[in-house]
Amino acid sequence: DIILLEGDIMEDTIAAISTSLGVGAVSIIRVSGEDAIRVVDKIFDKNILNAQSHTIHYGHIIDNNDVIDEVLVSVMKSPKTFTRENIVEVNCHGGIATTNKVLELILRNGARLALPGEFTKRAFLNGRIDLIEAESVMDLINAKTESSRKMAMSNLSGKVSNMIRELRNKMLDIISNIEVNIDYPEYEDILVVTNDMIEESVSNLKNQLGKILKEAENGKIIKEGIKTLIIGRPNVGKSSILNKLIDEDKAIVTDIEGTTRDIVEGNITIDGILLNIIDTAGVRETSNIVEKIGVDKSLSLINDADLIILVLNNNECLNKDDLMLLESTKNKKRIIFINKCDLESKVSIDEEVVYGNTITNDGLDNLKSKIKELFNIDGIIKSDMNYLSSATHISTLKECLKIVDDILIALENNLTVDMLEIDIKKIWELLGNLIGDSYDEELLDNLFSKFCLGK
């Protein structure tokens, strides 16, 4: 195995297919690095060595005297490129054989195959984008809704990164003043940093971190959607609700209890927010081994769900299975949907419910409206979309918040300023990890390995 050091990798000229490989009108092969222009010039029948930056050239890719393809070659010179290196993009005809042949010639003439995400990684390492912006590139590629696209673009614009930098700068001001106090105590005109000053700054930081973390819940909803669990005892209409919501007969519906024995999933979008809906096996005591596995799986999904839709039968009194589900979901975000509202009501619950009928579709619009209200979807969609959404980022901010609480406790115990500085520096470093001002190489490799080739 060949082990390449970071410096060696950055000096290489890399190439990869940047479009989906298959039959299509156009395929694009991207080449980046100091020798990118020289490498492509060797196989192109037009001289591009002295071409102006950001120009497109028509010609043919040649292998000895054999014409491989008729192409357009885009030349973009450092530093005004995505990677801040020389970039050449070969626009050839779509097709597996042609595209692979052009890539083969490029690799044969001095480039190496790019690693997954290596173009974006170079953009980060060369200072073109920060780490939040780099992750937003992948979020943009994976966006499934208009709202997730808007959030990715907002993060890519640097708005969230600037918010984190502002917090870091405030911490840096405190650190600088503390160190001046420690190193130059004889100067009378310097600002004397007191515990009261630190407490005020740290309390403000706590409020800002709390606000960002609260809004990050919106970011998670936009990026990942709302994991919605439809649960209830057998034959209350769970599968019918799933089918009606997604407008597809995905779950089998019969009058036989226990028809659904495994989870069935479907997706819908409500005002730009994705709902990942899971229909579960009916919950009841059963001696059937297969059905019991389904019931246990249904109950195990409750804790991981963002939303519970608990379905009850309007024409049946609550039994012990209903009461158990009401109790086990009471601390979750939930909507109680009482189905079969056309029949005589025998259910009495002292909380807000949604009545409906899956035969006539009554109540389904009210159900969607309740979901929108519960998650403030209108407010999320109308916001500026400046949200953190990465689980890693959220975890880092929670760690910062914990250290802030430790500092406030230390202040109550009158710890000295130089001792407090240790924790303040830790917060500054953690915030730096978010935007990539400091980073762990292994974590960086793991992040970019999730990118596709050619990006």
C-alpha positions, 0 to 999 in steps of 0.5 A, spaced: 500 500 500 502 507 498 501 512 504 500 519 501 502 524 506 497 531 506 503 535 503 504 530 497 496 529 496 495 537 495 501 537 490 498 532 486 494 533 480 487 530 480 481 528 476 475 525 476 468 524 473 463 529 476 457 527 473 453 521 473 456 515 469 451 513 464 448 514 458 446 522 457 447 528 453 454 530 457 459 528 461 464 532 465 471 530 467 474 535 472 481 536 473 485 540 478 492 542 480 498 545 478 499 541 472 491 541 470 492 545 464 498 541 461 495 534 462 489 536 458 493 540 453 497 533 452 491 530 449 487 536 446 488 538 439 488 545 441 493 549 444 491 551 451 497 552 455 497 560 454 489 560 454 486 566 458 482 564 464 475 562 464 475 561 457 472 555 453 475 551 447 472 547 442 476 541 439 477 533 440 480 529 445 486 525 441 489 518 443 495 518 438 492 519 431 485 516 434 479 521 435 476 519 442 471 525 442 468 532 440 469 536 446 468 543 449 474 544 454 473 549 460 480 553 462 480 556 469 486 558 472 488 559 480 486 562 484 479 564 482 477 557 482 473 552 486 479 549 489 484 555 488 488 551 483 488 550 476 482 547 474 480 544 467 473 541 465 472 536 459 465 536 457 464 530 453 459 526 450 455 522 455 456 515 455 460 510 459 465 508 454 467 515 452 467 518 458 472 512 461 476 513 455 477 520 456 478 519 464 483 514 462 487 518 458 488 524 463 490 519 468 495 516 463 498 523 462 500 525 469 493 526 473 491 521 479 484 519 480 481 524 486 479 521 492 471 522 494 470 529 496 477 531 494 476 537 490 471 540 496 477 538 501 482 542 497 477 548 497 477 547 504 484 546 505 486 552 500 482 557 504 476 557 499 471 555 504 470 553 511 468 547 514 461 549 515 461 551 508 464 544 505 459 540 509 453 545 506 456 543 499 454 535 500 447 538 503 446 541 497 447 535 493 443 531 497 437 536 498 430 533 497 426 539 498 426 546 496 427 548 504 433 544 505 436 547 498 435 554 501 438 552 508 444 549 504 445 555 500 444 559 506 450 555 510 454 555 503 454 563 503 457 563 510 452 566 514 452 561 519 460 561 519 460 568 520 455 567 526 460 562 529 466 567 528 463 572 532 462 568 538 470 566 537 472 573 537 468 575 543 472 569 547 478 571 544 477 578 546 477 575 553 483 571 552 487 576 550 485 581 556 486 576 561 493 574 558 495 581 558 493 582 565 497 576 567 503 578 563 504 585 564 501 587 571 505 593 572 501 597 566 496 601 569 492 603 563 490 596 561 483 593 562 483 589 568 479 583 567 475 581 573 470 575 575 464 580 574 466 582 567 468 574 565 461 572 568 457 578 563 461 575 557 460 568 559 452 569 560 451 572 554 455 567 550 450 562 554 444 565 551 447 566 544 449 558 544 442 556 547 439 560 541 443 557 536 441 550 539 434 551 539 434 554 532 438 548 530 432 543 531 429 547 525 435 546 521 435 538 523 427 538 521 429 541 514 435 537 513 432 530 515 425 531 515 420 529 521 420 522 523 413 520 524 410 514 527 403 512 526 401 507 532 395 504 535 392 497 536 390 493 531 384 495 526 384 502 528 386 505 521 393 506 521 395 503 514 389 507 511 392 513 514 399 512 511 396 510 504 391 516 504 397 521 506 402 519 501 396 518 496 399 510 495 396 503 496 403 502 500 400 498 506 396 492 505 389 494 508 384 488 511 379 487 516 383 482 519 387 484 526 394 483 525 395 484 518 401 489 518 406 485 522 412 489 520 414 497 519 411 500 512 415 507 510 413 512 506 414 520 505 410 526 503 412 533 503 408 539 507 410 546 505 417 544 504 418 539 510 419 532 509 415 527 513 418 520 514 412 516 515 412 509 519 406 505 519 407 500 525 404 493 527 398 494 531 400 494 539 396 488 543 398 482 547 399 476 543 401 469 543 403 469 536 411 469 535 411 473 529 406 478 531 409 479 537 416 481 534 412 486 530 409 489 536 415 489 540 419 493 534 413 498 534 414 500 541 421 500 540 421 506 535 417 511 540 423 514 543 426 515 536 420 518 533 420 526 532 412 525 532 407 520 534 400 519 531 396 515 536 390 512 532 384 510 536 377 508 534 372 512 535 366 507 536 370 503 541 372 504 549 379 505 550 382 498 553 388 497 556 392 497 550 390 504 548 391 506 555 398 503 555 400 507 548 397 514 551 402 513 557 408 511 553 407 517 548 405 522 553 412 526 553 413 525 546 410 530 541 404 527 539 397 528 535 391 523 537 387 522 531 380 519 533 378 515 526 372 513 524 368 519 526 362 517 522 360 512 527 358 513 534 363 516 539 365 512 545 372 515 546 373 521 551 380 524 552 381 530 556 386 533 551 386 536 544 384 531 538 383 530 531 377 527 528 377 523 522 375 518 517 380 514 512 374 512 508 372 519 506 378 522 507 375 527 513 380 530 518 386 529 514 387 536 512 386 537 519 392 532 521 396 536 516 395 543 519 396 540 526 403 537 524 404 544 521 402 548 528 406 543 532 413 544 529 411 551 527 413 549 519 410 556 517 415 560 521 421 555 519 419 556 512 419 564 512 425 564 516 432 566 514 434 559 514 441 560 518 441 554 521 446 549 524 443 542 522 449 537 522 449 532 528 457 533 529 456 541 530 450 540 534 454 536 539 460 541 539 455 547 541 452 542 547 459 541 549 461 548 549 454 550 553 456 545 558 463 548 559 460 555 560 456 552 565 462 549 569 465 556 568 459 560 571 459 555 577 467 556 578 465 564 578 461 562 584 466 559 587 471 565 586 476 561 582 482 565 579 482 569 572 488 564 570 484 558 572 478 560 568 482 562 562 483 554 561 475 553 559 475 559 555 480 557 551 477 550 550 470 554 548 474 558 543 478 551 540 471 548 539 468 553 536 474 553 531 473 546 530 466 548 527 469 552 521 475 548 521 480 554 523 483 548 527 481 540 526 483 533 527 485 530 520 482 523 522 475 527 522 476 531 516 478 525 512 472 521 515 467 527 513 470 528 506 470 520 505 462 521 505 462 525 498 461 523 492 467 522 487 468 528 482 466 533 488 
